[in-house]
Amino acid sequence: MKTTALIALCLASVLGAGSVAAAEQENAPRQLALRYSMTVDATGKATSLTPLATLPEEVDRWIRQRVDEYTFEPAKVNGIAQTATTTLYLSLGPASGANATTGYRINSLFTGPRLVKGRYETYPRTAGAGYFIMNYDASGKVVRAELDKTQASVGDVTFRRWGMALARSFRLEPETVAGLGIPSRAMIQIVTCIDDACPVLPPPRPENGANLDGELVAESVLKALPPSGS
């Protein structure tokens, strides 16, 4: 999903001076990933947006204006539309504007649960990579984790056991509908490297859900309907 409205962002405000220096050396703007906590009412309009990181006022205002152009197919209970809460994932990419200026536009907009934390109590002894499915309850606690055997993976049984233990330690912030947390499932890619050798996996299949900022793959109780012409 893309919207063509542009904003000329000050990279120093968003990324910090060190990151700007690196970006200037590359002589090209970089893609930005932003997240908001969002409430969507029964009519499918966003009624509250709270950035999960500090943003310049100009950027925050521009994001709010763009999100306001979207409608969301609302979540329903017994066929009746309800208010829902979710995490909004935005990807901003560089785009050319008038008079050879460079700005940013929304390249993708998705909603879904949010990964909160995990515990690294032990470290793997072998390199490995795989997609792990996490089933979580209404509070966001992972109640079951397993390697997705339908997708490519790398590593021995030691890595698989370690990956499942790590996946079980995560907590998520679930979406809510009518004030109640929604149990669901999400998928995370876990990769371990040994001596700088890092396995590489193909991208997850689209039917597993939206790629949420490269962190989770999950479906949402909402469906974003972009503005016409985007």
C-alpha positions in Angstrom: 0.0 0.0 0.0 1.5 3.4 -1.0 0.5 7.0 -0.7 2.1 9.5 -2.9 2.0 12.6 -0.6 5.5 13.6 0.2 7.2 15.1 3.3 10.7 16.5 3.3 12.1 15.0 6.5 15.0 16.3 8.4 17.0 13.1 8.9 18.9 14.6 11.9 15.6 14.9 13.7 14.6 11.3 13.1 17.8 9.3 13.0 20.3 11.3 15.1 23.4 13.1 13.9 25.6 10.0 13.6 23.0 8.3 11.4 22.7 11.4 9.3 26.4 11.5 8.7 26.3 7.9 7.4 23.3 8.7 5.2 25.0 11.7 3.8 28.1 9.7 3.0 25.9 7.2 1.1 24.3 10.2 -0.6 20.9 8.7 -0.4 17.9 8.8 2.0 17.2 5.6 3.9 14.0 3.8 4.5 12.4 4.6 7.9 10.2 2.3 10.0 7.8 3.9 12.5 5.3 2.4 14.9 2.2 3.8 16.6 -0.3 2.5 19.1 -3.7 3.0 17.4 -7.3 2.8 18.3 -9.9 2.3 15.5 -13.6 2.9 16.1 -16.5 0.9 14.8 -16.7 3.1 11.7 -13.2 2.1 10.7 -11.5 5.5 11.5 -8.4 5.9 13.6 -9.4 7.8 16.8 -6.1 7.9 18.6 -2.4 7.5 17.5 0.5 7.4 19.9 4.0 7.2 18.5 6.2 4.5 20.2 9.3 6.6 19.7 9.9 10.4 19.9 9.3 12.1 16.6 9.6 15.6 15.4 6.3 17.5 15.5 6.3 18.0 11.8 6.8 14.3 11.0 4.1 13.3 13.6 1.6 15.7 12.2 2.3 14.5 8.6 1.8 10.9 9.7 -1.5 11.7 11.4 -2.8 13.5 8.3 -1.9 10.5 6.1 -3.3 7.9 8.4 -6.5 10.0 8.6 -7.0 9.4 4.9 -7.2 5.6 5.5 -10.3 3.6 6.5 -9.9 0.3 8.3 -12.3 -2.6 7.9 -13.4 -2.9 11.5 -13.2 -5.9 13.7 -16.6 -7.5 14.5 -18.2 -9.5 17.3 -21.3 -11.4 16.3 -21.4 -9.4 13.1 -21.3 -6.1 14.9 -18.4 -3.7 14.3 -16.4 -2.9 17.4 -13.6 -0.6 18.6 -10.2 -2.2 18.3 -6.7 -1.4 19.4 -3.6 -2.4 17.4 0.0 -1.5 16.6 0.4 0.5 13.4 3.5 -0.3 11.3 4.6 2.3 8.8 7.4 2.1 6.3 8.6 5.4 4.8 10.6 5.4 1.6 12.4 8.2 -0.3 10.6 9.8 -3.2 11.3 12.7 -5.6 9.2 15.8 -5.3 8.8 19.0 -7.2 11.9 21.1 -8.1 14.2 18.1 -7.7 13.6 17.9 -4.0 13.7 14.6 -2.1 11.0 13.7 0.4 9.4 10.6 1.9 6.2 8.8 1.3 4.4 5.9 3.0 5.5 2.7 1.2 3.5 0.3 3.4 1.0 0.5 6.3 0.0 -2.6 8.3 -1.6 -3.4 11.7 -1.0 -6.2 14.1 0.3 -7.4 17.4 3.6 -6.1 18.8 6.6 -8.0 20.2 7.4 -6.8 23.7 10.4 -8.8 25.0 12.2 -12.1 25.3 14.8 -13.7 27.5 18.3 -14.7 26.4 19.2 -16.9 29.3 21.5 -19.2 27.3 23.3 -18.9 24.0 23.3 -21.3 21.1 26.4 -23.3 20.4 25.7 -23.7 16.7 24.6 -21.5 13.8 21.0 -21.8 12.7 18.0 -20.0 11.3 14.3 -20.7 11.2 10.8 -19.3 11.4 9.1 -20.0 14.7 5.4 -19.9 15.2 4.2 -18.4 18.6 0.7 -19.0 19.8 -0.3 -16.5 22.4 -3.2 -15.9 24.8 -5.4 -12.9 25.4 -2.7 -11.4 27.7 0.1 -11.8 25.1 1.8 -14.7 26.9 3.2 -17.3 24.4 1.6 -20.6 25.3 3.1 -22.7 22.5 6.0 -22.3 20.1 7.2 -24.5 17.3 9.4 -24.4 14.3 7.5 -23.9 11.1 8.5 -27.0 9.2 6.7 -25.9 6.0 9.4 -23.3 5.5 13.2 -23.5 5.0 15.4 -23.7 8.1 19.0 -24.2 8.9 20.6 -25.8 12.0 20.6 -29.0 14.1 18.4 -30.1 17.0 20.3 -28.0 19.5 19.5 -24.8 17.6 15.8 -25.8 17.2 15.4 -26.5 20.9 17.1 -23.2 21.8 15.0 -21.3 19.2 11.7 -22.8 20.6 12.8 -21.9 24.2 13.5 -18.3 23.1 10.2 -18.0 21.2 8.3 -19.3 24.3 9.9 -16.6 26.4 8.6 -13.7 24.3 5.5 -11.7 25.3 3.4 -9.8 22.8 1.0 -6.9 23.0 -2.1 -8.4 21.4 -4.7 -6.5 19.5 -8.0 -5.9 21.4 -11.6 -5.9 20.2 -14.3 -4.4 22.4 -11.7 -4.1 25.1 -10.7 -7.8 25.2 -7.3 -9.1 24.1 -7.4 -11.4 21.1 -5.5 -14.7 21.3 -3.7 -15.4 18.0 -0.4 -16.5 16.5 2.6 -14.8 15.1 5.8 -15.9 13.4 9.3 -14.7 14.1 12.6 -15.4 12.3 15.4 -16.4 14.7 18.9 -16.4 13.3 22.1 -17.3 15.2 25.6 -16.7 13.9 28.9 -18.4 14.7 32.2 -16.8 13.8 30.3 -14.2 11.7 28.7 -16.9 9.6 25.0 -16.1 9.5 22.5 -18.4 7.7 20.1 -16.7 5.3 16.5 -17.7 4.8 14.1 -16.9 1.9 11.3 -14.4 2.8 8.3 -15.8 4.6 5.3 -16.8 2.4 2.7 -14.0 2.1 -0.1 -16.3 3.3 1.5 -16.3 6.8 0.4 -12.7 7.3 1.9 -9.2 6.9 5.6 -8.6 7.5 5.5 -6.2 10.5 8.7 -4.1 10.3 10.8 -7.2 9.7 10.2 -8.3 13.3 6.9 -10.3 13.2 4.8 -12.0 10.5 1.2 -11.9 11.7 -2.4 -11.3 10.6 -4.5 -8.5 12.1 -8.1 -8.1 13.3 -8.2 -5.0 11.0 -7.8 -4.5 7.3 -6.3 -1.2 6.0 -8.2 0.3 3.1 -5.9 2.9 1.4 -7.2 6.2 0.1 -8.2 6.3 -3.5 -5.4 7.1 -5.9 -2.7 5.7 -3.7 
